[in-house]
Amino acid sequence: MKTRAAVAVAAGKPLEIMEVDLDGPREGEVLVEVKATGICHTDEFTLSGADPEGLFPAILGHEGAGVVVDVGKGVTSLKKGDHVIPLYTPECRQCPSCLSRKTNLCTAIRATQGQGLMPDGSSRFSIGKDKIFHYMGCSTFSNFTVLPEIALAKVNPAAPFDKICYIGCGVTTGIGAVINTAQVEEGATAVVFGLGGIGLNVIQGLRLAGADMIIGVDLNNDKKAWGERFGMTHFVNPKEIDGDIVPYLVNLTKRGADQIGGADYTFDCTGNTKVMRQALEASHRGWGQSIVIGVAGAGQEISTRPFQLVTGRVWKGTAFGGARGRTDVPKIVDWYMDGKIEIDPMITHTLTLDDINKGFDLMHAGESIRSVVVY
């Protein structure tokens, strides 16, 4: 069949809108009509050429929502007409990682997914005889796409596609980092570095968890109002304080008889390795946890003095907020439908596929929280 898609033809170049060929689903696969897709910083990371695993030409996009059009042989959990969210972190429920219950990082299709291919080692996308790579196993910048059954979450059919597509990455990553990875408790203090699409959802997660002090850190003062909307209690712009931000934050978090200071939990949502260090060192001596969410460029490394870790601080990383996609994503959609979390305000721009490059421009200019393409 034919499908319209935004193709990343080469690193650093705008996406090109074109009609491509798409083969139907094979065994264990599902054909999905994508109804809406978000434009995420991870897509930009790959398109820029900074991603060491980036492949071209490829159809990017990993934050989508749509409807099942057809299923391949052996598919049992989905049928035509089901509403689904693609999962760049699948959940097979059978691999050693899934069975361990210690991680959400399913390994069932990891090798081929990283090569831009389906589990059988081939691509469903092409132009004539030329193969086009899949992206993060999703490729939601195409009106139709094919995914493995284990990489789709069946969700509430009443939920609006143009809002719940954001749950495919940003919402789940931010809220999940709080609930699943850090397991923040009621009354905790927290600092969130970077108040973009991920950071605001971390703040929303902290509010859900009952955190008492939620400090947002960003270089853009316009983010203050955004953070407060989702539960932030304090805002700090590093450019507007004297000296190093770490002692400033440590002092800000001193409460009552505890005069050591430092946050119980800190979250890096920037991908900046300097900020990652600041986040760790702003966490509390003895028990502070610092969660790394942001993705740094190829070859970059994080560092700190061993003393910071010896004295009880913990550095943790998280992918997809520690969420098990087929199990947890439907629950988060229900949270949205029940009014437990907000998404609508963060969808700041709605675009057509033809205008998808404008969404990247808005991201670069810092004018959007999340742009969504509606097919």
TABEL-V943633 format. One record per residue. N is the residue number from 1. RES is the residue in three letters. NEAR is the number of other ideal C-beta (glycine too) atoms within 12 Angstrom. Layout:
BEGIN
n: (N | N)
res: (RES | RES)
near: (NEAR | NEAR)
END
This chain:
BEGIN
n: (1 | 2 | 3 | 4 | 5 | 6 | 7 | 8 | 9 | 10 | 11 | 12 | 13 | 14 | 15 | 16 | 17 | 18 | 19 | 20 | 21 | 22 | 23 | 24 | 25 | 26 | 27 | 28 | 29 | 30 | 31 | 32 | 33 | 34 | 35 | 36 | 37 | 38 | 39 | 40 | 41 | 42 | 43 | 44 | 45 | 46 | 47 | 48 | 49 | 50 | 51 | 52 | 53 | 54 | 55 | 56 | 57 | 58 | 59 | 60 | 61 | 62 | 63 | 64 | 65 | 66 | 67 | 68 | 69 | 70 | 71 | 72 | 73 | 74 | 75 | 76 | 77 | 78 | 79 | 80 | 81 | 82 | 83 | 84 | 85 | 86 | 87 | 88 | 89 | 90 | 91 | 92 | 93 | 94 | 95 | 96 | 97 | 98 | 99 | 100 | 101 | 102 | 103 | 104 | 105 | 106 | 107 | 108 | 109 | 110 | 111 | 112 | 113 | 114 | 115 | 116 | 117 | 118 | 119 | 120 | 121 | 122 | 123 | 124 | 125 | 126 | 127 | 128 | 129 | 130 | 131 | 132 | 133 | 134 | 135 | 136 | 137 | 138 | 139 | 140 | 141 | 142 | 143 | 144 | 145 | 146 | 147 | 148 | 149 | 150 | 151 | 152 | 153 | 154 | 155 | 156 | 157 | 158 | 159 | 160 | 161 | 162 | 163 | 164 | 165 | 166 | 167 | 168 | 169 | 170 | 171 | 172 | 173 | 174 | 175 | 176 | 177 | 178 | 179 | 180 | 181 | 182 | 183 | 184 | 185 | 186 | 187 | 188 | 189 | 190 | 191 | 192 | 193 | 194 | 195 | 196 | 197 | 198 | 199 | 200 | 201 | 202 | 203 | 204 | 205 | 206 | 207 | 208 | 209 | 210 | 211 | 212 | 213 | 214 | 215 | 216 | 217 | 218 | 219 | 220 | 221 | 222 | 223 | 224 | 225 | 226 | 227 | 228 | 229 | 230 | 231 | 232 | 233 | 234 | 235 | 236 | 237 | 238 | 239 | 240 | 241 | 242 | 243 | 244 | 245 | 246 | 247 | 248 | 249 | 250 | 251 | 252 | 253 | 254 | 255 | 256 | 257 | 258 | 259 | 260 | 261 | 262 | 263 | 264 | 265 | 266 | 267 | 268 | 269 | 270 | 271 | 272 | 273 | 274 | 275 | 276 | 277 | 278 | 279 | 280 | 281 | 282 | 283 | 284 | 285 | 286 | 287 | 288 | 289 | 290 | 291 | 292 | 293 | 294 | 295 | 296 | 297 | 298 | 299 | 300 | 301 | 302 | 303 | 304 | 305 | 306 | 307 | 308 | 309 | 310 | 311 | 312 | 313 | 314 | 315 | 316 | 317 | 318 | 319 | 320 | 321 | 322 | 323 | 324 | 325 | 326 | 327 | 328 | 329 | 330 | 331 | 332 | 333 | 334 | 335 | 336 | 337 | 338 | 339 | 340 | 341 | 342 | 343 | 344 | 345 | 346 | 347 | 348 | 349 | 350 | 351 | 352 | 353 | 354 | 355 | 356 | 357 | 358 | 359 | 360 | 361 | 362 | 363 | 364 | 365 | 366 | 367 | 368 | 369 | 370 | 371 | 372 | 373 | 374 | 375)
res: (MET | LYS | THR | ARG | ALA | ALA | VAL | ALA | VAL | ALA | ALA | GLY | LYS | PRO | LEU | GLU | ILE | MET | GLU | VAL | ASP | LEU | ASP | GLY | PRO | ARG | GLU | GLY | GLU | VAL | LEU | VAL | GLU | VAL | LYS | ALA | THR | GLY | ILE | CYS | HIS | THR | ASP | GLU | PHE | THR | LEU | SER | GLY | ALA | ASP | PRO | GLU | GLY | LEU | PHE | PRO | ALA | ILE | LEU | GLY | HIS | GLU | GLY | ALA | GLY | VAL | VAL | VAL | ASP | VAL | GLY | LYS | GLY | VAL | THR | SER | LEU | LYS | LYS | GLY | ASP | HIS | VAL | ILE | PRO | LEU | TYR | THR | PRO | GLU | CYS | ARG | GLN | CYS | PRO | SER | CYS | LEU | SER | ARG | LYS | THR | ASN | LEU | CYS | THR | ALA | ILE | ARG | ALA | THR | GLN | GLY | GLN | GLY | LEU | MET | PRO | ASP | GLY | SER | SER | ARG | PHE | SER | ILE | GLY | LYS | ASP | LYS | ILE | PHE | HIS | TYR | MET | GLY | CYS | SER | THR | PHE | SER | ASN | PHE | THR | VAL | LEU | PRO | GLU | ILE | ALA | LEU | ALA | LYS | VAL | ASN | PRO | ALA | ALA | PRO | PHE | ASP | LYS | ILE | CYS | TYR | ILE | GLY | CYS | GLY | VAL | THR | THR | GLY | ILE | GLY | ALA | VAL | ILE | ASN | THR | ALA | GLN | VAL | GLU | GLU | GLY | ALA | THR | ALA | VAL | VAL | PHE | GLY | LEU | GLY | GLY | ILE | GLY | LEU | ASN | VAL | ILE | GLN | GLY | LEU | ARG | LEU | ALA | GLY | ALA | ASP | MET | ILE | ILE | GLY | VAL | ASP | LEU | ASN | ASN | ASP | LYS | LYS | ALA | TRP | GLY | GLU | ARG | PHE | GLY | MET | THR | HIS | PHE | VAL | ASN | PRO | LYS | GLU | ILE | ASP | GLY | ASP | ILE | VAL | PRO | TYR | LEU | VAL | ASN | LEU | THR | LYS | ARG | GLY | ALA | ASP | GLN | ILE | GLY | GLY | ALA | ASP | TYR | THR | PHE | ASP | CYS | THR | GLY | ASN | THR | LYS | VAL | MET | ARG | GLN | ALA | LEU | GLU | ALA | SER | HIS | ARG | GLY | TRP | GLY | GLN | SER | ILE | VAL | ILE | GLY | VAL | ALA | GLY | ALA | GLY | GLN | GLU | ILE | SER | THR | ARG | PRO | PHE | GLN | LEU | VAL | THR | GLY | ARG | VAL | TRP | LYS | GLY | THR | ALA | PHE | GLY | GLY | ALA | ARG | GLY | ARG | THR | ASP | VAL | PRO | LYS | ILE | VAL | ASP | TRP | TYR | MET | ASP | GLY | LYS | ILE | GLU | ILE | ASP | PRO | MET | ILE | THR | HIS | THR | LEU | THR | LEU | ASP | ASP | ILE | ASN | LYS | GLY | PHE | ASP | LEU | MET | HIS | ALA | GLY | GLU | SER | ILE | ARG | SER | VAL | VAL | VAL | TYR)
near: (22 | 16 | 36 | 29 | 42 | 43 | 38 | 41 | 25 | 18 | 23 | 17 | 17 | 23 | 39 | 27 | 26 | 27 | 22 | 35 | 26 | 34 | 26 | 22 | 32 | 25 | 18 | 27 | 35 | 45 | 36 | 51 | 33 | 46 | 35 | 41 | 52 | 53 | 48 | 44 | 38 | 37 | 44 | 37 | 29 | 37 | 39 | 27 | 19 | 22 | 30 | 17 | 21 | 29 | 30 | 27 | 32 | 39 | 51 | 52 | 50 | 46 | 49 | 53 | 50 | 46 | 32 | 36 | 30 | 27 | 29 | 27 | 14 | 16 | 29 | 14 | 24 | 35 | 19 | 18 | 17 | 28 | 36 | 49 | 53 | 57 | 46 | 44 | 43 | 43 | 36 | 31 | 21 | 15 | 21 | 16 | 23 | 26 | 16 | 15 | 16 | 12 | 24 | 36 | 28 | 34 | 24 | 29 | 36 | 27 | 16 | 22 | 36 | 21 | 24 | 32 | 28 | 36 | 32 | 20 | 16 | 20 | 34 | 38 | 41 | 25 | 21 | 11 | 8 | 16 | 26 | 38 | 36 | 47 | 46 | 44 | 45 | 49 | 47 | 53 | 51 | 47 | 38 | 38 | 52 | 46 | 52 | 44 | 41 | 39 | 46 | 46 | 46 | 36 | 41 | 26 | 20 | 14 | 33 | 25 | 38 | 31 | 35 | 43 | 49 | 50 | 52 | 53 | 46 | 46 | 50 | 54 | 51 | 50 | 48 | 43 | 46 | 47 | 36 | 32 | 34 | 40 | 24 | 36 | 20 | 15 | 17 | 34 | 39 | 49 | 55 | 54 | 48 | 40 | 42 | 42 | 48 | 46 | 49 | 44 | 47 | 53 | 50 | 46 | 48 | 45 | 34 | 28 | 30 | 19 | 38 | 24 | 33 | 42 | 46 | 46 | 45 | 35 | 24 | 25 | 19 | 22 | 31 | 25 | 18 | 33 | 40 | 22 | 22 | 37 | 34 | 31 | 25 | 27 | 31 | 34 | 22 | 29 | 13 | 16 | 18 | 10 | 13 | 16 | 30 | 33 | 18 | 26 | 39 | 30 | 22 | 27 | 36 | 20 | 20 | 12 | 7 | 17 | 13 | 22 | 29 | 41 | 48 | 41 | 47 | 53 | 56 | 41 | 42 | 33 | 30 | 25 | 23 | 24 | 35 | 35 | 31 | 36 | 46 | 42 | 37 | 43 | 45 | 34 | 26 | 18 | 21 | 37 | 37 | 45 | 46 | 38 | 47 | 37 | 33 | 24 | 20 | 17 | 9 | 19 | 12 | 24 | 16 | 26 | 12 | 11 | 12 | 28 | 23 | 12 | 20 | 20 | 32 | 28 | 28 | 30 | 28 | 38 | 33 | 45 | 41 | 32 | 42 | 34 | 48 | 33 | 28 | 30 | 46 | 32 | 29 | 43 | 36 | 21 | 29 | 34 | 24 | 14 | 10 | 19 | 37 | 28 | 41 | 22 | 20 | 36 | 35 | 27 | 27 | 29 | 32 | 22 | 35 | 20 | 22 | 41 | 29 | 24 | 41 | 34 | 20 | 25 | 30 | 17 | 15 | 21 | 19 | 30 | 41 | 42 | 41 | 46 | 46 | 30 | 34)
END
